[in-house]
Amino acid sequence: MTTAPRHIGVIGSGVAGLTAAYVASRTAHVTLFEADDRLGGHADTHVVPSPAGSSDPDLRIDTGFIVHNRRTYPTLLRLFAELGIATQPSEMSLSVSDRGTGVEFAGALGARGLFPTRSALRSLDHWRMLASIPRFHRQARRLLAATSSVDGPTGASTYDGTADQTLRSFLDEGGFSEHFVRHFMEPLVAAVWSCDPETSLDYPARYLFTFLEHHGMLGVFGSPEWRTVTGGSGTYVDAVATHLQSVRTGTKITSVRELDDRVEVTDGNGRVHSFDAIVIATHPFAGADHARVADGRPDRGPRLAALLRQHRAPAHRHLAAAGGAERPVELELPASRHPRPAGSPSPTT
Ligand SMILES: Cc1cc2nc3c(=O)[nH]c(=O)nc-3n(C[C@H](O)[C@H](O)[C@H](O)COP(=O)(O)OP(=O)(O)OC[C@H]3O[C@@H](n4cnc5c(N)ncnc54)[C@H](O)[C@@H]3O)c2cc1C
C-alpha cells in the first residue's frame, strides 16, 4: 500500500528554512514560504555588472552571510557537498577606525597594522589595550571552563539572559580599560554578530565566548581557514530551490494555527494553507502575530506562543561587513570586517 507524502510547510527561506526544506523534500511534499521577493534571507548575493566593454566577469558580492570554515560548519559543508557547491579560501580579519578618537588599527597586518601611526606608537592606552588582549582571551576561556558544567548533557549551552553575566559586567570585573572596551571589544562583537556597538556589551558573556571559542577567536593563533562560496551564497540558495516542490516568494505568513490533525497557516492575502507539519524558520513573528500563533489548540496555543516570544531578535542596524566598505580612510588597513564604533558619523555613501 502506498501512502501519500506528508505535506510540510516551511516559513522563511534563510539558511535554516532552506536546509529544513531541502531535507524534508526527500520524503515529503514541501512548500516554502518567503515574505521577500527573493529567497535566501541573509544569504544575499548582489550582482554588479562589469563596465561596458570590459572583459571582466560581473562581480558577485555577498552582503549578509559571507564566510564559513571547515571546523565549525559541518552541517553546512554537508549541504554544500550534496549540492556540489564549490567554495574557496577567504579571510576574516578586523580593522578599527574610530573617527571620534582617531584610533585606527588592523589585526592581520603585523606591526604595521597594530601601529599604523606615530600616535599609536606613542599611546600608552594603545599599548595597554594590545597587552590586554591575551589577558582577555585567558579570562574568557576561564569563564567558559568554569561554567561548562551548567550546560546540558548534549553539550549544548543554555543561556538565561537575566542570570548570565553580561559582557559589560565581565569586563568591569576584569578591570579592562575604557579604551580596550571601545576600541577592541565593542568592534569585535559588532563585527562577528553584525550588531550595534552600543548593544554589544549587553550580550551574555558566556554566549559570546562560546561563539568566539568555536571560531578560534579566543587566542592570538589557531584561527580556522575561512572560506566563501564561489560565486556567492546565492549559488547554494538557487541549488536548494531546484529540489523543492513548491516555492512561494512574496508570501508573508501572518498566522499559524495548530489543530488536532493539521497545521494551518494564513498568508498576507488571507489565504489559508493546510499542512501535516510546519517549520518556522524566521525570526519571531512581529508583535501582535504572536497572539495569533497556534490559537486552534487552547492547550498548546499559549505554550507555542510563549515559546516563540522567548526568541526575541535584537534590533540592529546594518554594519559594513564585506570587503571593508568603511575601511580606515586615511590609512590603508584592509580587513574583511570593519564595524563602525558607537557614536561615529554615518557613512556618506
Ligand atoms: C551583515 C551580516 C553578515 C553576516 N556574515 C556571516 C558570515 O560571514 N558567516 C556566518 O556564519 N554568519 C554570518 N551572518 C549570520 C548569518 O547570515 C545568519 O545567522 C543566518 O543567515 C541566519 O539564517 P536564518 O535562516 O536563521 O535567518 P534569515 O536569513 O534571516 O532568514 C529568515 C527568512 O525568513 C523570512 N521571513 C520572516 N518572516 C516571515 C514570514 N512571516 N513569512 C514568510 N517569510 C518570513 C525573511 O524574509 C528571511 O528571508 C551574517 C549576518 C549578517 C546580518
The ligand as an SDF file (V2000), in Angstrom:
LIG
                    3D

 53 58  0  0  0  0  0  0  0  0999 V2000
   25.6100   41.5380    7.6240 C   0  0  0  0  0  0  0  0  0  0  0  0
   25.6680   40.0850    8.0960 C   0  0  0  0  0  0  0  0  0  0  0  0
   26.8170   39.3380    7.8450 C   0  0  0  0  0  0  0  0  0  0  0  0
   26.8880   38.0070    8.2770 C   0  0  0  0  0  0  0  0  0  0  0  0
   28.0120   37.2750    7.9980 N   0  0  0  0  0  0  0  0  0  0  0  0
   28.0740   35.9790    8.3710 C   0  0  0  0  0  0  0  0  0  0  0  0
   29.1870   35.1750    7.9960 C   0  0  0  0  0  0  0  0  0  0  0  0
   30.1050   35.6230    7.3100 O   0  0  0  0  0  0  0  0  0  0  0  0
   29.2100   33.8840    8.4230 N   0  0  0  0  0  0  0  0  0  0  0  0
   28.2090   33.3440    9.1800 C   0  0  0  0  0  0  0  0  0  0  0  0
   28.2810   32.1750    9.5520 O   0  0  0  0  0  0  0  0  0  0  0  0
   27.1190   34.0820    9.5040 N   0  0  0  0  0  0  0  0  0  0  0  0
   27.0340   35.3670    9.1130 C   0  0  0  0  0  0  0  0  0  0  0  0
   25.9360   36.1220    9.4320 N   0  0  0  0  0  0  0  0  0  0  0  0
   24.8670   35.4730   10.1730 C   0  0  0  0  0  0  0  0  0  0  0  0
   24.0730   34.5860    9.2120 C   0  0  0  0  0  0  0  0  0  0  0  0
   23.8830   35.2460    7.9910 O   0  0  0  0  0  0  0  0  0  0  0  0
   22.7510   34.2650    9.8630 C   0  0  0  0  0  0  0  0  0  0  0  0
   22.9930   33.6690   11.1080 O   0  0  0  0  0  0  0  0  0  0  0  0
   21.9420   33.3070    9.0310 C   0  0  0  0  0  0  0  0  0  0  0  0
   21.9760   33.6370    7.6680 O   0  0  0  0  0  0  0  0  0  0  0  0
   20.5240   33.3480    9.5660 C   0  0  0  0  0  0  0  0  0  0  0  0
   19.7530   32.4680    8.7980 O   0  0  0  0  0  0  0  0  0  0  0  0
   18.2460   32.2160    9.1750 P   0  0  0  0  0  0  0  0  0  0  0  0
   17.7100   31.2380    8.2080 O   0  0  0  0  0  0  0  0  0  0  0  0
   18.1280   31.8880   10.6180 O   0  0  0  0  0  0  0  0  0  0  0  0
   17.5110   33.6330    9.0700 O   0  0  0  0  0  0  0  0  0  0  0  0
   17.3570   34.6430    7.8580 P   0  0  0  0  0  0  0  0  0  0  0  0
   18.4880   34.5280    6.8960 O   0  0  0  0  0  0  0  0  0  0  0  0
   17.0930   35.9650    8.4880 O   0  0  0  0  0  0  0  0  0  0  0  0
   16.0520   34.1420    7.1150 O   0  0  0  0  0  0  0  0  0  0  0  0
   14.7650   34.3250    7.6090 C   0  0  0  0  0  0  0  0  0  0  0  0
   13.8540   34.4840    6.4160 C   0  0  0  0  0  0  0  0  0  0  0  0
   12.5030   34.4240    6.8550 O   0  0  0  0  0  0  0  0  0  0  0  0
   11.7530   35.3430    6.1100 C   0  0  0  0  0  0  0  0  0  0  0  0
   10.5370   35.6470    6.8790 N   0  0  0  0  0  0  0  0  0  0  0  0
   10.4600   36.3160    8.0650 C   0  0  0  0  0  0  0  0  0  0  0  0
    9.1970   36.3760    8.4900 N   0  0  0  0  0  0  0  0  0  0  0  0
    8.4460   35.7280    7.5570 C   0  0  0  0  0  0  0  0  0  0  0  0
    7.0520   35.4540    7.4540 C   0  0  0  0  0  0  0  0  0  0  0  0
    6.1950   35.8630    8.3970 N   0  0  0  0  0  0  0  0  0  0  0  0
    6.6190   34.7690    6.3830 N   0  0  0  0  0  0  0  0  0  0  0  0
    7.4890   34.3400    5.4130 C   0  0  0  0  0  0  0  0  0  0  0  0
    8.8280   34.5860    5.4750 N   0  0  0  0  0  0  0  0  0  0  0  0
    9.2950   35.2630    6.5360 C   0  0  0  0  0  0  0  0  0  0  0  0
   12.6810   36.5210    5.9700 C   0  0  0  0  0  0  0  0  0  0  0  0
   12.2800   37.3840    4.9030 O   0  0  0  0  0  0  0  0  0  0  0  0
   14.0030   35.8090    5.7090 C   0  0  0  0  0  0  0  0  0  0  0  0
   14.2200   35.6000    4.3330 O   0  0  0  0  0  0  0  0  0  0  0  0
   25.8290   37.4380    8.9890 C   0  0  0  0  0  0  0  0  0  0  0  0
   24.6700   38.1850    9.2440 C   0  0  0  0  0  0  0  0  0  0  0  0
   24.5810   39.4970    8.7810 C   0  0  0  0  0  0  0  0  0  0  0  0
   23.3290   40.2890    9.0550 C   0  0  0  0  0  0  0  0  0  0  0  0
  1  2  1  0
  2  3  1  0
  2 52  2  0
  3  4  2  0
  4  5  1  0
  4 50  1  0
  5  6  2  0
  6  7  1  0
  6 13  1  0
  7  8  2  0
  7  9  1  0
  9 10  1  0
 10 11  2  0
 10 12  1  0
 12 13  2  0
 13 14  1  0
 14 15  1  0
 14 50  1  0
 15 16  1  0
 16 17  1  0
 16 18  1  0
 18 19  1  0
 18 20  1  0
 20 21  1  0
 20 22  1  0
 22 23  1  0
 23 24  1  0
 24 25  2  0
 24 26  1  0
 24 27  1  0
 27 28  1  0
 28 29  2  0
 28 30  1  0
 28 31  1  0
 31 32  1  0
 32 33  1  0
 33 34  1  0
 33 48  1  0
 34 35  1  0
 35 36  1  0
 35 46  1  0
 36 37  1  0
 36 45  1  0
 37 38  2  0
 38 39  1  0
 39 40  1  0
 39 45  2  0
 40 41  1  0
 40 42  2  0
 42 43  1  0
 43 44  2  0
 44 45  1  0
 46 47  1  0
 46 48  1  0
 48 49  1  0
 50 51  2  0
 51 52  1  0
 52 53  1  0
M  END
$$$$
